Amino acid sequence: MKLSFQNARAAIHRFATPSNTELVPIENSSGRVAAQTLKSRHNTPAFIQSSMDGFAVKYLDIADKSLPRLTISGESAAGNAPITRLQKHSAMRIMTGARLPQGADTVVPLEHCSEERGFVTIHRLPKIFANIRKPGDDFKKNRVIIKDGSEIFPDHLPLLAEYGYFEFPVYQRPDIAVLTTGSELISPGTAIASGLVVSGNNYLLQGLLKQHRIKCSIYGPVDDNADLLRSALTGIIASSARIIITTGGTGPGKYDLIGAVFEQLAINTIFSGIAMRPGSGAKFGILADKLIFALPGPPGVVRLLFNELVLPALKKMQGLKKQLPSIIKAEAEENIVLKKGCFQLKGGILRTDNGRLKVRPAQKYEAIDCVILLPAHRSRIRPGEQVHVHLT
């Protein structure tokens, strides 16, 4: 009996375990997944500083006065060493990010002041404590920068550097192998004879994995011959690959041999078929710590099943806490005819129209940006009806 789509994905999830961890330098960390929660080690700012260019004053020296005039007693620039105490009835020129002198509690913006012969006149009075940052106003000590299981983005790097994280643990990226099968397939550059086509799934999967910063090893194409398939798969299993993806040979036909090869190699077949279209012949097995996906041959089907079955497992093995595709609702932009009684996936194209999100099925070989999830109990989705969509 074929598994439901949800049960098939749950079965894969049970066997996808996070990879080991490794230390990486901060410059190589973008796009990796943090293997521990990293927190700030001190307050930012660490001292009271100015948030504007202007003059640091003691508020009591200017409060309730018309055009207060103060002596300019010096200057504080960002990066300078601690400065002396502000004298009474004086102001200190200060730059953005600079430390406030002792005794000052307010900064008057430069544009609200005028200078003349060593004095500053304030034309617009600020509120007390205006235009300053207190310790921890930007980032308090022990605040989380990035959680274990979260992807590291370039935006995280300045904070990580500021708090001294120049090397830290991330989850290893699993090695992946792709094996294309089919006697009708030829390698690129080979003369095309009648009935033969160039193998393209290797490029498709290589491109999809590259989008997720994952490299893969490519094998094949291999003819529909049990001995050749068994030999090729045996070699791949002996490699460092933790995820193996085959394409082609999953149907019920005479030359669909992947299921038989699974048995010959003692691969533990977790499921052999899913109650869905397309991709009903997809298989999944494990051998030791290796996950083996056998996908049908058509590139459009490979694209859908990669997003829905392979990618969540790959994300979990990289340590990501969020693994499943984001699901949203969109309006069908046109009639979608379904085969009633079977859950279906269709590649889709999203667009916005006056603030409303709309989706239509993609044309053949059109680059998709979502997967439309279509229920088994319907034979047609009409324009304007809402459907569930997974982002790719």
SERO-4910 file (N, C-alpha, C, O; in steps of 0.05 Angstrom, whole numbers):
BEGIN
 pado doro    nc1    nc2    nc3   cac1   cac2   cac3    cc1    cc2    cc3    oc1    oc2    oc3
  Met    A     17    -24      0      0      0      0     18     25      0     37     27     15
  Lys    A     10     44    -17     26     69    -18     20     87      6     -2     88     16
  Leu    A     41    101     15     37    119     37     25    145     26     27    152      3
  Ser    A     11    159     44      1    186     38     26    205     36     47    198     46
  Phe    A     22    227     23     43    247     21     53    255     49     78    255     53
  Gln    A     35    261     67     44    269     94     59    247    109     79    252    122
  Asn    A     49    222    106     63    200    120     90    194    107    109    187    121
  Ala    A     92    197     81    118    193     68    138    214     78    161    207     83
  Arg    A    130    239     80    148    259     89    155    255    119    178    259    126
  Ala    A    136    246    135    142    240    163    162    217    165    179    217    183
  Ala    A    159    197    148    177    174    148    206    183    142    225    174    155
  Ile    A    209    200    122    236    210    116    247    226    139    270    223    146
  His    A    230    242    151    239    259    174    250    243    197    269    252    210
  Arg    A    239    219    201    249    203    224    278    194    220    292    190    239
  Phe    A    286    191    195    313    180    190    333    202    183    357    196    181
  Ala    A    324    226    180    343    248    174    353    260    200    338    273    214
  Thr    A    378    254    207    389    264    232    411    285    227    425    284    207
  Pro    A    413    305    245    433    326    240    461    315    238    468    296    250
  Ser    A    477    328    221    504    320    217    521    328    241    512    341    259
  Asn    A    546    319    241    565    327    261    571    357    258    563    370    239
  Thr    A    585    368    278    592    397    277    621    401    271    637    382    273
  Glu    A    627    425    262    655    432    257    658    462    263    639    477    262
  Leu    A    683    470    270    689    498    274    695    512    248    710    501    231
  Val    A    684    536    244    690    551    220    697    579    229    687    589    249
  Pro    A    715    593    214    720    621    219    697    638    211    682    630    193
  Ile    A    694    661    223    671    678    218    669    685    188    646    688    178
  Glu    A    691    688    174    690    696    146    678    674    128    670    679    105
  Asn    A    677    649    138    666    627    123    639    617    134    629    596    126
  Ser    A    627    633    151    603    624    166    577    631    153    556    618    158
  Ser    A    576    651    135    551    659    123    539    636    107    552    623     91
  Gly    A    513    631    112    499    609     98    501    583    113    487    564    106
  Arg    A    517    581    134    519    557    150    498    558    172    484    578    176
  Val    A    495    536    187    475    534    208    489    532    235    506    515    239
  Ala    A    483    551    253    496    552    279    490    527    295    468    517    296
  Ala    A    511    516    307    509    491    323    508    497    353    508    479    369
  Gln    A    507    523    360    503    530    388    491    558    388    495    574    369
  Thr    A    477    565    409    466    592    412    488    611    420    502    606    439
  Leu    A    491    633    405    511    653    410    498    678    421    480    689    409
  Lys    A    509    687    444    497    711    457    518    733    460    542    729    458
  Ser    A    507    757    463    525    781    467    540    778    493    529    769    513
  Arg    A    565    787    493    582    784    517    584    809    534    596    808    555
  His    A    573    831    524    572    856    540    550    874    529    539    868    508
  Asn    A    545    896    543    525    915    534    536    930    510    560    936    508
  Thr    A    518    938    491    525    955    469    504    978    468    481    972    465
  Pro    A    513   1003    470    541   1011    476    549   1003    504    533    998    521
  Ala    A    575   1003    508    586    996    534    587   1020    553    592   1017    577
  Phe    A    582   1044    542    583   1068    558    562   1087    547    551   1082    526
  Ile    A    557   1109    561    538   1129    551    551   1144    528    572   1155    531
  Gln    A    537   1144    505    549   1157    481    528   1174    468    504   1172    473
  Ser    A    538   1191    450    521   1209    435    510   1195    411    523   1179    398
  Ser    A    484   1201    405    472   1189    381    472   1210    358    461   1204    336
  Met    A    483   1234    363    484   1255    342    509   1271    345    522   1272    366
  Asp    A    516   1285    323    536   1306    325    524   1331    338    502   1339    331
  Gly    A    538   1342    358    526   1366    371    543   1374    395    568   1373    394
  Phe    A    530   1382    416    544   1391    441    532   1376    465    508   1375    468
  Ala    A    550   1365    481    542   1352    506    540   1373    527    558   1389    531
  Val    A    517   1372    541    512   1392    562    501   1378    587    492   1355    586
  Lys    A    501   1393    609    486   1385    633    459   1399    631    458   1424    629
  Tyr    A    437   1384    632    411   1396    626    404   1419    645    392   1439    636
  Leu    A    412   1418    670    406   1439    689    419   1466    681    409   1487    689
  Asp    A    440   1465    664    453   1489    655    438   1504    633    443   1527    628
  Ile    A    418   1490    621    404   1502    599    374   1503    604    359   1517    590
  Ala    A    364   1488    624    335   1486    629    323   1514    635    335   1530    649
  Asp    A    300   1519    624    284   1543    630    299   1568    623    294   1589    635
  Lys    A    317   1567    604    332   1592    596    326   1598    567    322   1580    551
  Ser    A    326   1623    561    323   1632    534    350   1636    521    366   1652    530
  Leu    A    355   1621    499    380   1622    485    404   1619    504    421   1637    505
  Pro    A    406   1597    518    429   1593    536    455   1594    521    457   1584    498
  Arg    A    475   1606    534    501   1609    521    522   1597    539    524   1604    563
  Leu    A    537   1577    528    556   1562    545    584   1563    533    587   1567    508
  Thr    A    604   1560    550    631   1559    540    637   1532    528    629   1511    539
  Ile    A    651   1532    505    659   1507    493    685   1498    507    705   1511    505
  Ser    A    684   1474    520    706   1466    537    723   1443    525    740   1433    538
  Gly    A    718   1436    500    734   1414    488    718   1399    468    697   1408    458
  Glu    A    728   1374    462    715   1358    441    718   1329    448    738   1320    460
  Ser    A    697   1314    442    698   1285    445    690   1272    419    668   1275    408
  Ala    A    709   1256    408    705   1243    383    703   1213    387    714   1202    407
  Ala    A    689   1198    370    686   1169    372    714   1157    372    731   1163    355
  Gly    A    718   1139    391    744   1125    392    764   1137    411    785   1126    417
  Asn    A    758   1162    421    777   1175    439    776   1161    466    757   1148    474
  Ala    A    798   1165    481    800   1154    509    780   1170    526    771   1191    519
  Pro    A    773   1159    550    755   1173    568    764   1202    573    788   1208    575
  Ile    A    745   1220    575    752   1249    577    745   1259    605    732   1245    621
  Thr    A    753   1283    610    750   1295    637    721   1303    641    704   1303    623
  Arg    A    715   1311    666    688   1319    674    681   1346    661    697   1364    659
  Leu    A    656   1347    653    646   1372    641    643   1394    663    632   1389    684
  Gln    A    655   1417    657    653   1438    677    626   1452    676    611   1450    657
  Lys    A    619   1465    699    593   1478    701    591   1501    680    610   1515    675
  His    A    567   1503    669    561   1524    649    579   1522    624    586   1542    612
  Ser    A    586   1497    617    602   1493    593    589   1471    576    572   1456    586
  Ala    A    598   1470    551    589   1449    533    613   1437    519    634   1450    515
  Met    A    611   1412    512    633   1399    498    623   1390    470    603   1376    468
  Arg    A    638   1398    450    632   1388    423    634   1358    423    654   1347    433
  Ile    A    615   1344    411    615   1315    412    605   1304    385    589   1316    371
  Met    A    617   1281    377    610   1268    352    593   1243    357    594   1232    379
  Thr    A    579   1234    337    562   1210    339    579   1186    347    600   1181    335
  Gly    A    571   1172    368    585   1149    378    606   1155    399    617   1136    410
  Ala    A    611   1180    404    631   1188    424    620   1185    453    596   1188    457
  Arg    A    638   1181    471    631   1179    500    623   1207    511    636   1227    505
  Leu    A    601   1207    526    593   1232    539    613   1238    562    621   1220    576
  Pro    A    621   1263    565    638   1270    588    622   1266    614    598   1268    614
  Gln    A    637   1261    635    624   1259    662    610   1286    668    621   1308    663
  Gly    A    586   1284    679    571   1308    685    551   1316    664    532   1330    670
  Ala    A    555   1307    639    536   1313    618    514   1292    617    518   1269    624
  Asp    A    490   1301    609    468   1282    608    450   1286    584    431   1271    580
  Thr    A    457   1305    567    440   1312    544    458   1321    521    480   1332    525
  Val    A    450   1315    496    464   1325    473    445   1343    456    423   1335    450
  Val    A    455   1367    450    440   1386    433    450   1383    405    474   1386    400
  Pro    A    432   1376    385    442   1373    358    455   1398    347    448   1420    354
  Leu    A    475   1393    330    491   1415    318    474   1436    305    479   1460    306
  Glu    A    452   1427    291    436   1445    275    419   1463    293    406   1481    283
  His    A    418   1458    319    402   1474    338    420   1494    353    411   1506    372
  Cys    A    445   1496    344    465   1512    358    479   1532    339    479   1528    314
  Ser    A    491   1552    350    509   1569    335    534   1575    352    532   1577    376
  Glu    A    557   1577    339    583   1581    353    594   1608    347    591   1619    325
  Glu    A    607   1620    367    621   1645    363    641   1650    385    634   1651    409
  Arg    A    667   1652    377    689   1659    395    689   1642    420    691   1653    443
  Gly    A    688   1616    417    691   1598    439    666   1593    455    667   1580    476
  Phe    A    643   1604    446    618   1600    460    598   1587    441    601   1589    416
  Val    A    579   1573    452    557   1561    436    531   1571    447    526   1571    471
  Thr    A    513   1580    429    486   1589    436    466   1568    427    467   1559    404
  Ile    A    448   1560    445    429   1539    438    402   1553    431    391   1567    447
  His    A    393   1548    407    369   1561    397    344   1544    401    321   1555    400
  Arg    A    346   1518    405    323   1501    410    330   1482    432    349   1467    430
  Leu    A    315   1484    454    322   1467    477    312   1439    473    289   1434    465
  Pro    A    329   1419    479    320   1391    477    308   1383    504    308   1398    523
  Lys    A    297   1358    504    289   1346    530    313   1335    544    334   1329    531
  Ile    A    311   1331    570    333   1319    585    338   1290    574    319   1276    568
  Phe    A    363   1282    573    372   1256    564    368   1252    533    369   1230    523
  Ala    A    363   1275    519    358   1273    490    384   1265    476    406   1274    484
  Asn    A    382   1249    455    403   1243    436    427   1229    449    450   1234    441
  Ile    A    422   1212    468    443   1196    480    434   1166    479    410   1160    479
  Arg    A    454   1149    479    449   1120    482    462   1111    508    485   1116    513
  Lys    A    446   1098    525    456   1088    550    467   1059    546    460   1046    526
  Pro    A    483   1049    564    494   1022    561    471   1002    557    452   1000    573
  Gly    A    474    986    536    454    965    530    430    975    514    413    958    508
  Asp    A    429   1000    507    406   1010    492    404    996    465    382    990    455
  Asp    A    426    990    452    426    977    426    424    946    429    409    933    415
  Phe    A    440    935    448    441    906    452    451    901    480    473    908    487
  Lys    A    434    887    496    441    882    523    458    857    525    457    839    508
  Lys    A    474    855    546    491    831    551    473    807    554    451    808    565
  Asn    A    482    784    542    469    758    543    443    757    525    427    739    528
  Arg    A    440    777    508    418    775    488    427    756    466    450    756    458
  Val    A    408    740    456    414    721    435    419    735    408    403    751    399
  Ile    A    442    729    396    449    738    369    437    719    349    424    727    330
  Ile    A    443    693    353    433    673    335    429    647    351    445    640    368
  Lys    A    407    633    345    400    609    360    412    584    346    416    584    322
  Asp    A    417    564    362    425    538    352    403    529    332    380    529    338
  Gly    A    412    521    308    394    511    288    384    533    269    365    528    254
  Ser    A    395    557    271    387    579    253    409    584    233    433    581    238
  Glu    A    401    593    209    420    599    188    434    626    195    422    645    205
  Ile    A    460    627    190    476    651    195    475    668    169    483    659    148
  Phe    A    466    693    172    464    712    150    486    733    153    497    737    175
  Pro    A    493    747    131    513    768    133    506    789    154    524    801    166
  Asp    A    480    794    159    472    813    179    481    806    207    485    823    224
  His    A    485    780    212    494    771    239    524    777    243    533    779    266
  Leu    A    539    779    222    569    779    224    580    803    239    598    799    255
  Pro    A    570    828    235    581    850    251    578    846    281    596    852    296
  Leu    A    554    835    290    550    830    318    568    808    328    580    810    350
  Leu    A    570    787    313    588    764    321    616    774    324    630    766    343
  Ala    A    625    790    306    653    801    308    656    819    332    675    818    346
  Glu    A    635    836    336    637    855    359    640    841    385    653    850    404
  Tyr    A    627    817    388    628    803    413    649    781    413    649    764    431
  Gly    A    667    782    395    690    764    396    687    736    385    703    719    392
  Tyr    A    665    732    370    661    705    358    675    704    331    662    708    310
  Phe    A    700    697    331    715    696    306    717    667    296    727    662    273
  Glu    A    709    648    312    707    620    305    686    607    322    685    611    346
  Phe    A    669    591    310    647    579    325    637    554    311    642    551    287
  Pro    A    622    536    325    613    511    313    589    515    295    570    529    301
  Val    A    589    501    272    566    499    254    562    469    247    579    453    252
  Tyr    A    538    463    237    533    436    228    546    431    201    546    448    184
  Gln    A    557    407    198    570    400    172    548    397    151    526    390    157
  Arg    A    556    404    126    538    400    104    541    371     94    564    362     89
  Pro    A    519    356     91    522    328     83    531    326     53    523    343     37
  Asp    A    547    307     48    555    301     20    531    288      6    516    273     17
  Ile    A    527    296    -20    504    286    -35    514    275    -62    532    286    -74
  Ala    A    502    253    -70    508    241    -96    483    238   -112    461    232   -102
  Val    A    485    244   -138    462    242   -156    469    222   -178    490    223   -191
  Leu    A    451    203   -182    454    182   -202    431    183   -221    408    178   -213
  Thr    A    436    190   -246    414    190   -267    414    163   -281    436    153   -288
  Thr    A    391    152   -286    388    126   -299    369    128   -322    351    145   -323
  Gly    A    373    110   -342    355    108   -365    371    102   -390    389    117   -397
  Ser    A    364     81   -404    378     74   -429    375     94   -451    390     95   -470
  Glu    A    354    111   -448    349    132   -468    366    157   -464    366    175   -481
  Leu    A    381    157   -442    396    182   -435    425    180   -446    437    159   -446
  Ile    A    435    203   -455    463    205   -464    475    229   -450    461    247   -441
  Ser    A    501    229   -448    516    251   -435    517    275   -455    516    271   -479
  Pro    A    517    299   -444    520    322   -461    544    321   -479    566    312   -470
  Gly    A    541    329   -504    563    329   -522    564    304   -540    578    303   -560
  Thr    A    547    284   -532    546    259   -548    526    264   -571    505    277   -567
  Ala    A    532    253   -594    514    255   -616    487    242   -610    486    220   -599
  Ile    A    465    257   -615    439    248   -608    428    230   -631    424    240   -653
  Ala    A    423    205   -624    410    187   -644    380    186   -639    371    196   -619
  Ser    A    366    173   -656    337    171   -654    330    158   -628    340    137   -621
  Gly    A    311    170   -613    301    158   -589    317    165   -564    310    157   -542
  Leu    A    339    179   -567    356    186   -544    353    215   -537    347    232   -554
  Val    A    357    221   -512    355    249   -502    379    254   -484    390    236   -471
  Val    A    386    280   -482    409    288   -464    399    287   -435    377    297   -429
  Ser    A    415    275   -418    409    274   -389    410    302   -377    430    316   -379
  Gly    A    387    310   -365    386    337   -354    381    338   -324    386    359   -312
  Asn    A    372    316   -312    367    316   -283    392    322   -267    390    334   -245
  Asn    A    415    314   -277    440    319   -262    444    350   -259    451    359   -238
  Tyr    A    439    364   -281    442    393   -280    420    406   -263    425    425   -248
  Leu    A    395    396   -265    373    406   -249    380    404   -219    378    423   -205
  Leu    A    387    380   -210    392    376   -182    417    391   -173    418    401   -151
  Gln    A    437    391   -190    462    406   -183    455    436   -179    465    448   -160
  Gly    A    438    447   -197    430    475   -194    413    480   -169    417    499   -155
  Leu    A    394    462   -163    377    465   -139    394    463   -114    390    479    -95
  Leu    A    413    445   -113    430    442    -89    448    466    -86    454    475    -64
  Lys    A    457    477   -109    475    501   -108    460    524    -96    472    541    -82
  Gln    A    434    527   -101    418    548    -89    419    547    -59    416    567    -45
  His    A    423    523    -49    424    519    -19    453    514    -10    457    503     12
  Arg    A    471    523    -26    500    523    -20    510    495    -14    528    491      3
  Ile    A    499    475    -29    508    447    -25    520    437    -52    508    441    -73
  Lys    A    543    425    -49    555    412    -73    547    383    -74    540    371    -54
  Cys    A    548    372    -98    541    344   -101    560    331   -122    572    344   -138
  Ser    A    561    304   -120    576    288   -140    556    277   -159    535    267   -151
  Ile    A    562    278   -185    544    269   -206    554    242   -218    578    239   -224
  Tyr    A    536    223   -221    542    197   -233    521    192   -255    498    200   -253
  Gly    A    529    177   -275    511    169   -296    513    188   -320    530    205   -321
  Pro    A    495    184   -339    472    165   -338    481    136   -341    500    129   -354
  Val    A    465    118   -327    469     90   -328    446     76   -342    423     83   -336
  Asp    A    451     57   -359    430     43   -374    412     28   -355    420     22   -332
  Asp    A    388     21   -364    369      5   -349    378    -25   -350    366    -41   -364
  Asn    A    399    -30   -335    411    -57   -333    417    -62   -304    431    -47   -291
  Ala    A    406    -84   -293    408    -88   -264    437    -90   -255    444    -79   -234
  Asp    A    454   -103   -270    482   -106   -262    496    -78   -262    511    -72   -243
  Leu    A    491    -62   -283    503    -36   -284    493    -17   -262    508     -3   -249
  Leu    A    467    -18   -257    455     -2   -235    466    -10   -208    473      6   -191
  Arg    A    467    -37   -204    477    -47   -178    506    -38   -174    513    -31   -152
  Ser    A    522    -40   -195    550    -33   -192    553     -3   -187    569      5   -170
  Ala    A    538     14   -201    540     43   -197    531     50   -169    544     66   -156
  Leu    A    509     39   -160    498     46   -133    516     35   -111    519     48    -90
  Thr    A    529     12   -116    548      1    -96    571     20    -92    580     25    -69
  Gly    A    581     31   -114    604     50   -112    596     75    -98    612     86    -82
  Ile    A    572     85   -103    563    110    -90    558    105    -60    565    122    -44
  Ile    A    547     82    -53    543     76    -25    569     75    -10    570     81     14
  Ala    A    590     66    -23    616     65    -10    629     92     -7    650     95      6
  Ser    A    618    113    -20    629    139    -18    621    153      8    607    141     25
  Ser    A    628    178     11    621    193     35    593    205     34    584    218     54
  Ala    A    578    201     12    552    213      9    533    203     31    531    179     36
  Arg    A    519    221     44    498    214     63    470    215     51    452    202     61
  Ile    A    468    230     29    442    230     14    449    222    -14    467    232    -27
  Ile    A    434    202    -24    437    192    -51    410    196    -65    389    188    -55
  Ile    A    410    209    -88    386    214   -104    389    200   -131    408    206   -146
  Thr    A    371    182   -137    371    170   -164    346    181   -179    326    188   -166
  Thr    A    348    183   -205    325    191   -221    320    170   -243    339    161   -256
  Gly    A    295    163   -247    288    144   -267    286    116   -256    298    109   -236
  Gly    A    270     99   -270    269     70   -264    252     63   -240    257     42   -228
  Thr    A    233     80   -233    217     75   -208    189     64   -214    174     58   -196
  Gly    A    182     62   -240    155     53   -247    151     23   -246    169      9   -235
  Pro    A    129     14   -256    123    -15   -255    132    -30   -281    126    -54   -284
  Gly    A    145    -16   -299    152    -28   -325    174    -49   -324    188    -52   -303
  Lys    A    178    -62   -346    199    -83   -348    227    -72   -343    243    -87   -331
  Tyr    A    232    -48   -351    259    -37   -348    262    -17   -324    281     -2   -322
  Asp    A    241    -17   -307    243      0   -282    254    -18   -260    240    -33   -248
  Leu    A    280    -15   -256    295    -35   -240    305    -26   -213    318    -41   -198
  Ile    A    299     -1   -206    310     10   -181    300     -5   -157    316    -10   -138
  Gly    A    275    -13   -157    264    -28   -134    278    -54   -130    285    -62   -107
  Ala    A    284    -68   -152    298    -94   -150    326    -90   -141    337   -106   -125
  Val    A    339    -69   -150    367    -63   -141    368    -56   -112    386    -64    -98
  Phe    A    348    -42   -102    346    -37    -73    347    -63    -57    361    -66    -38
  Glu    A    331    -82    -67    330   -108    -53    357   -123    -54    366   -134    -34
  Gln    A    369   -122    -77    395   -136    -81    417   -124    -63    435   -139    -54
  Leu    A    415    -99    -58    436    -85    -42    428    -84    -13    442    -71      3
  Ala    A    406    -97     -5    397    -98     22    391    -70     33    394    -65     57
  Ile    A    382    -52     15    373    -26     24    346    -29     38    328    -42     26
  Asn    A    343    -18     61    318    -20     76    298      0     64    300     24     68
  Thr    A    279    -11     48    259      6     35    238     15     55    222     -2     65
  Ile    A    237     40     60    218     51     79    191     55     66    170     49     79
  Phe    A    190     64     41    165     63     26    172     61     -3    193     69    -13
  Ser    A    153     49    -18    156     45    -46    131     54    -60    114     38    -68
  Gly    A    128     80    -62    104     92    -75     90    111    -56     89    106    -32
  Ile    A     79    132    -67     64    152    -52     37    156    -66     36    157    -90
  Ala    A     16    159    -50    -11    163    -61    -14    192    -69    -27    208    -56
  Met    A     -1    199    -91     -2    227   -101      6    227   -131     15    207   -141
  Arg    A      1    249   -144     10    254   -171     21    282   -173     11    300   -161
  Pro    A     43    285   -188     60    264   -199     78    253   -177     78    263   -154
  Gly    A     93    232   -184    113    221   -165    103    197   -150    115    190   -129
  Ser    A     82    184   -160     71    161   -145     91    138   -142     89    122   -124
  Gly    A    110    137   -160    130    115   -159    154    121   -142    172    104   -140
  Ala    A    156    144   -130    179    151   -113    184    131    -91    165    122    -78
  Lys    A    209    125    -86    216    106    -65    237    120    -46    250    139    -54
  Phe    A    238    109    -22    257    119     -3    268     96     14    252     79     24
  Gly    A    294     94     17    306     73     33    330     83     48    340    105     44
  Ile    A    339     67     67    362     75     83    381     51     83    374     28     81
  Leu    A    407     58     86    427     37     89    449     50    107    462     69     99
  Ala    A    452     39    131    469     51    151    459     80    156    435     84    163
  Asp    A    476    100    153    468    127    158    461    142    133    459    166    133
  Lys    A    457    127    111    452    140     85    422    140     78    409    120     82
  Leu    A    413    163     68    385    165     59    385    164     28    400    178     15
  Ile    A    369    146     17    369    141    -12    341    147    -23    322    133    -16
  Phe    A    340    167    -40    315    175    -53    316    166    -82    335    171    -97
  Ala    A    295    150    -90    293    142   -117    269    157   -129    246    152   -122
  Leu    A    275    176   -147    254    194   -158    248    186   -187    266    175   -200
  Pro    A    224    190   -196    218    185   -224    236    203   -242    249    221   -233
  Gly    A    235    197   -268    254    209   -287    247    237   -297    265    253   -301
  Pro    A    221    244   -302    215    270   -314    226    293   -297    221    294   -273
  Pro    A    240    312   -309    252    334   -294    231    350   -278    237    358   -255
  Gly    A    207    354   -289    187    369   -274    179    355   -248    174    368   -228
  Val    A    178    329   -249    171    313   -225    194    314   -205    190    317   -181
  Val    A    218    312   -215    242    314   -198    243    340   -183    249    342   -160
  Arg    A    236    362   -198    236    389   -186    216    390   -163    223    400   -141
  Leu    A    192    380   -166    172    380   -145    180    363   -121    178    372    -98
  Leu    A    189    339   -126    195    321   -104    221    330    -89    223    324    -66
  Phe    A    239    343   -103    262    354    -89    252    374    -68    261    373    -45
  Asn    A    235    392    -76    225    412    -57    209    400    -34    212    409    -11
  Glu    A    193    380    -40    174    370    -20    185    347     -3    176    344     20
  Leu    A    204    331    -13    214    308      1    243    310      9    251    305     31
  Val    A    260    317    -11    289    317     -7    298    341     10    313    338     29
  Leu    A    288    365      2    298    389     15    293    390     45    310    398     60
  Pro    A    269    383     55    265    382     84    285    364     99    294    371    120
  Ala    A    291    341     87    310    323     99    338    335     99    353    333    119
  Leu    A    345    348     77    371    361     75    373    383     96    395    387    108
  Lys    A    352    398    100    353    420    120    356    409    148    371    420    164
  Lys    A    342    387    154    345    375    181    373    365    185    384    368    207
  Met    A    385    353    164    412    342    167    433    364    170    455    360    180
  Gln    A    426    388    161    444    411    165    439    425    192    453    444    199
  Gly    A    420    414    208    416    425    234    394    446    236    390    457    257
  Leu    A    382    453    213    362    474    213    337    465    229    327    443    225
  Lys    A    327    483    246    303    476    262    278    479    244    259    464    247
  Lys    A    278    498    225    256    502    207    262    486    181    280    494    166
  Gln    A    247    465    177    254    447    154    233    446    132    239    443    109
  Leu    A    207    449    140    186    446    120    182    472    104    188    493    115
  Pro    A    173    470     79    169    494     64    148    512     77    130    503     90
  Ser    A    151    538     73    132    558     83    106    554     67    106    552     42
  Ile    A     83    554     81     57    550     68     41    575     69     39    587     91
  Ile    A     29    583     47     13    607     46    -12    600     30    -15    578     18
  Lys    A    -31    619     29    -55    616     13    -54    636    -10    -45    659     -7
  Ala    A    -65    627    -33    -66    645    -56    -91    638    -72   -102    616    -69
  Glu    A   -100    657    -88   -123    653   -105   -115    640   -131    -96    648   -144
  Ala    A   -130    620   -139   -125    608   -165   -132    628   -187   -153    641   -186
  Glu    A   -114    631   -205   -117    651   -226   -132    640   -251   -141    655   -268
  Glu    A   -134    614   -252   -147    601   -275   -158    574   -266   -152    565   -244
  Asn    A   -174    562   -283   -184    535   -277   -161    515   -274   -142    515   -290
  Ile    A   -162    499   -254   -143    477   -250   -158    451   -249   -173    446   -231
  Val    A   -154    435   -270   -169    409   -272   -152    388   -257   -128    385   -261
  Leu    A   -166    372   -240   -152    352   -224   -163    324   -230   -184    321   -240
  Lys    A   -147    305   -222   -156    277   -223   -167    271   -196   -152    267   -176
  Lys    A   -193    269   -194   -207    265   -168   -198    240   -155   -194    219   -168
  Gly    A   -194    241   -129   -187    217   -113   -157    215   -109   -148    195    -98
  Cys    A   -141    235   -118   -112    233   -115   -101    261   -108   -106    280   -122
  Phe    A    -86    262    -86    -72    286    -78    -52    293   -100    -38    276   -110
  Gln    A    -51    319   -107    -34    327   -129    -16    351   -122    -24    368   -106
  Leu    A      7    352   -135     25    374   -134     27    386   -162     28    372   -182
  Lys    A     28    413   -163     34    426   -188     53    449   -183     50    464   -164
  Gly    A     73    451   -201     90    475   -199     74    500   -206     57    499   -224
  Gly    A     79    521   -192     63    545   -196     79    571   -199    103    571   -194
  Ile    A     65    592   -209     76    618   -211     59    637   -195     35    639   -200
  Leu    A     71    652   -177     57    671   -160     59    699   -171     79    706   -184
  Arg    A     38    715   -166     40    744   -172     20    758   -153      2    746   -143
  Thr    A     24    784   -150      6    800   -134    -11    818   -153     -1    827   -174
  Asp    A    -36    821   -147    -55    837   -163    -71    854   -143    -89    843   -130
  Asn    A    -65    880   -142    -79    898   -123    -79    887    -95    -99    887    -81
  Gly    A    -55    878    -87    -52    869    -59    -61    840    -54    -58    830    -32
  Arg    A    -72    827    -75    -81    799    -71    -61    781    -85    -51    786   -106
  Leu    A    -55    759    -71    -35    739    -81    -50    719    -98    -69    706    -90
  Lys    A    -40    716   -123    -52    698   -142    -32    677   -152     -8    683   -152
  Val    A    -42    654   -160    -24    633   -169    -36    619   -193    -61    616   -195
  Arg    A    -19    610   -211    -28    595   -234     -8    572   -238     15    574   -230
  Pro    A    -17    550   -250      2    528   -256     23    537   -276     17    552   -295
  Ala    A     48    529   -272     69    536   -291     67    520   -316     58    497   -316
  Gln    A     76    532   -338     78    518   -363    102    500   -362    119    503   -345
  Lys    A    103    481   -381    125    462   -382    152    477   -384    155    494   -402
  Tyr    A    170    470   -366    198    481   -366    198    511   -358    219    524   -361
  Glu    A    176    521   -348    176    548   -337    187    547   -309    179    529   -294
  Ala    A    204    565   -302    216    565   -275    195    570   -254    183    592   -255
  Ile    A    191    552   -236    170    555   -216    180    570   -191    204    570   -186
  Asp    A    162    583   -177    169    596   -152    152    585   -129    154    596   -106
  Cys    A    136    565   -134    120    553   -113    110    526   -122    112    519   -145
  Val    A     99    511   -103     86    486   -108     57    488    -98     52    494    -75
  Ile    A     38    483   -116     10    484   -109      1    456    -98      5    436   -111
  Leu    A    -12    456    -75    -21    431    -62    -51    429    -68    -67    446    -60
  Leu    A    -59    408    -82    -86    405    -92    -99    380    -79    -88    358    -80
  Pro    A   -122    384    -66   -135    362    -50   -145    339    -67   -151    343    -91
  Ala    A   -148    316    -54   -156    292    -68   -186    292    -74   -194    278    -93
  His    A   -202    306    -59   -231    304    -62   -243    323    -82   -267    324    -86
  Arg    A   -226    338    -97   -236    357   -116   -228    348   -145   -208    336   -149
  Ser    A   -246    355   -164   -239    350   -192   -232    376   -207   -223    374   -229
  Arg    A   -237    399   -194   -232    424   -207   -229    446   -186   -243    447   -167
  Ile    A   -210    464   -191   -207    488   -175   -214    511   -194   -202    514   -215
  Arg    A   -233    528   -186   -242    549   -203   -227    575   -197   -217    579   -175
  Pro    A   -226    593   -216   -212    619   -212   -224    633   -187   -248    635   -184
  Gly    A   -207    644   -171   -215    659   -147   -215    642   -122   -215    653   -100
  Glu    A   -216    615   -125   -215    598   -101   -187    598    -89   -167    601   -103
  Gln    A   -186    595    -63   -160    595    -49   -149    567    -49   -163    547    -45
  Val    A   -122    566    -53   -108    541    -52    -83    545    -34    -74    567    -30
  His    A    -74    522    -23    -49    523     -7    -25    521    -25    -25    506    -45
  Val    A     -4    536    -18     19    538    -35     44    536    -17     45    548      4
  His    A     63    520    -26     90    519    -13    109    536    -29    111    533    -54
  Leu    A    123    554    -16    144    570    -30    168    552    -35    175    534    -19
  Thr    A    181    556    -58    205    541    -64    230    556    -57    252    546    -61
***
